[in-house]
Each structure stands twice: as structure tokens, then as C-alpha cells.
Amino acid sequence: MQPSKTFTAFSSSIARAAGKPLTFGASIAVILAWAVSGPVFHYSDTWQLIINTGTTIVTFLMVFLIQNTQNRDGAAIQAKLDELIRASAAQNRYIGIESLTEEELTELRERCASRAQVSKLDAAREAAEAAEERADRKAREAAREASGMASYPD
């Protein structure tokens, strides 16, 4: 197996295992065992160094493993979104935007938010016009019924 595939499989399995309740319980058990052993070791500097060193090493290694998993998940999601954009009526210019700078992404988000606001206003205007038309139609029907002309169309 290639080193890249080996690391991918390893980091995925560690990331999955780290997120399980059993792993959290085991971590609590280790900390409790360390705390209970304090009096036995007279709360020595070595006793404190053991937990500090252990947690630092685990944290340091987990950062890289979880980051690897997150990077792959993000890339997979991006590929899926790109395919959805490509296969739909959406604008293809959004494919590949993950490589833009933070400033460019901010500008793009602002443009999208502005267009969404305009679309929201247009939708509200259309809904208001439709509601007004329904109210007018009902008022005309009520007036016809009141005047006994319900059978005559507009």
C-alpha cells in the first residue's frame, strides 16, 4: 500500500476512534487513575510531568491527524458541490472558488448576499402583488354577489 493511502487510512481510523464515547471514557479513566495515583507518588514533579507530557504529545499528534481528515472531507465536499454546480443551471463561475484569497471570497460573499437581498425584495414584492390581486378579485366577486350579478364575468 502507498504511504499516502496508509496514512489516510490510519488518520481516518484514529479520527473516527477519537470521536467515540468509549474513547472519551477511556481518557477520563486515565486522568482519574493519574489523579488517584498522586498520593502514592507524593504529588511529585515526575507525577505531574507524566500527565503534562502525555496530554501534550497526544494533542500534538491529534492536530495533524484530524487536520488531515478535515482537509480530505473539505475537498470531497468541494468536489461534490462543483459537480452539482456543473450539472445544474447554477453559475459555473463558482467552481474552484476555494482557491481564492480571503479578500476575494469576502467580496464574493458580499455580492451573493446583495443579490439574495434583491431577490428577497423581488419575491416580497411579487407576493404582495399576488395578495393584492387576490384581494381585488375577492372584492369584485363580493360586489357582484351583493348586487346580484354573480353570474356575470368581468
C-alpha positions in Angstrom: 0.0 0.0 0.0 1.2 3.5 -0.8 2.4 5.6 2.1 -0.3 8.2 1.3 -3.0 5.6 1.4 -1.6 4.1 4.6 -1.6 7.5 6.3 -5.1 8.3 5.0 -6.4 5.0 6.4 -4.6 5.5 9.6 -5.7 9.1 10.2 -9.3 8.3 9.3 -9.4 5.3 11.7 -7.8 7.4 14.5 -10.1 10.4 13.9 -13.2 8.0 14.0 -11.9 6.3 17.2 -11.1 9.6 18.9 -14.7 10.8 18.4 -16.3 7.8 20.1 -17.8 7.9 23.6 -15.7 4.9 24.6 -12.5 6.9 23.8 -13.7 9.8 25.9 -14.5 7.4 28.7 -11.0 5.9 28.5 -9.5 9.3 28.6 -11.4 10.2 31.7 -10.3 6.8 33.2 -6.7 7.6 32.5 -6.9 11.0 34.1 -8.7 9.6 37.1 -6.1 6.9 37.5 -3.4 9.5 37.3 -5.2 11.7 39.9 -5.7 8.8 42.3 -2.0 7.8 42.0 -1.0 11.3 43.2 -0.7 10.4 46.9 1.3 7.2 46.0 3.9 9.3 44.2 3.6 12.2 46.7 2.4 14.5 44.0 5.9 14.7 42.7 7.2 16.7 39.8 7.6 13.5 37.8 4.0 12.6 38.6 2.9 15.9 37.2 5.3 15.7 34.2 3.7 12.4 33.2 0.3 13.8 32.6 1.6 17.1 31.1 3.9 15.2 28.6 1.3 12.6 27.8 -1.5 15.1 27.0 0.8 17.4 25.1 2.0 14.6 22.8 -1.5 13.2 22.2 -2.8 16.7 21.4 0.1 17.5 19.1 -0.4 14.3 17.1 -4.2 14.6 17.0 -4.0 18.0 15.5 -2.3 16.6 12.4 -4.5 13.5 12.1 -7.7 15.5 12.5 -6.5 18.2 10.1 -5.7 15.5 7.5 -9.2 14.1 7.9 -10.8 17.6 7.7 -8.8 18.5 4.6 -10.0 15.4 2.8 -13.6 15.9 3.9 -13.5 19.5 2.7 -12.0 18.5 -0.6 -14.6 15.8 -1.1 -17.5 18.2 -0.3 -16.0 20.8 -2.6 -15.8 18.2 -5.4 -19.4 17.3 -4.8 -20.6 20.9 -4.8 -18.6 21.6 -8.0 -20.3 18.6 -9.7 -23.7 19.9 -8.6 -23.0 23.3 -9.9 -21.6 21.9 -13.2 -24.6 19.6 -13.7 -27.3 22.3 -12.8 -28.4 25.6 -14.0 -26.2 27.3 -11.4 -23.4 29.6 -12.4 -20.3 27.6 -13.3 -18.0 30.5 -12.4 -18.3 29.4 -8.7 -16.4 26.2 -9.5 -12.9 26.4 -8.0 -13.6 29.4 -5.7 -12.0 27.6 -2.8 -8.6 28.7 -4.2 -9.5 32.5 -4.0 -7.9 34.7 -1.3 -9.8 35.6 1.8 -10.5 39.1 0.4 -11.8 37.7 -2.8 -14.1 35.3 -1.0 -15.4 38.1 1.2 -16.2 40.2 -1.8 -17.9 37.2 -3.5 -20.0 36.5 -0.3 -21.0 40.2 -0.2 -22.1 40.1 -3.8 -24.1 37.0 -3.2 -25.7 38.4 -0.1 -26.6 41.6 -2.0 -28.2 39.5 -4.8 -30.0 37.4 -2.3 -31.4 40.6 -0.7 -32.5 41.9 -4.0 -34.1 38.5 -4.8 -35.8 38.6 -1.4 -37.2 42.0 -2.0 -38.4 40.9 -5.5 -40.1 37.9 -4.0 -41.7 40.0 -1.3 -42.9 42.5 -4.0 -44.3 39.6 -6.1 -46.1 38.1 -3.1 -47.6 41.5 -2.2 -48.8 42.0 -5.8 -50.3 38.5 -5.8 -52.0 39.1 -2.5 -53.4 42.4 -3.7 -54.7 40.8 -6.9 -56.4 38.1 -4.8 -57.9 40.7 -2.6 -59.2 42.7 -5.6 -60.7 39.6 -7.2 -62.5 38.7 -3.9 -63.7 42.3 -3.6 -65.1 42.2 -7.2 -66.8 38.9 -6.5 -68.3 40.1 -3.3 -69.5 43.3 -5.0 -71.1 41.2 -7.8 -72.8 38.9 -5.3 -74.0 41.9 -3.3 -75.5 43.4 -6.5 -77.0 40.1 -7.7 -74.6 39.9 -10.7 -72.6 36.9 -9.5 -73.2 35.1 -12.8 -71.7 37.8 -15.0 -67.9 37.6 -15.6 -65.6 40.7 -15.6 
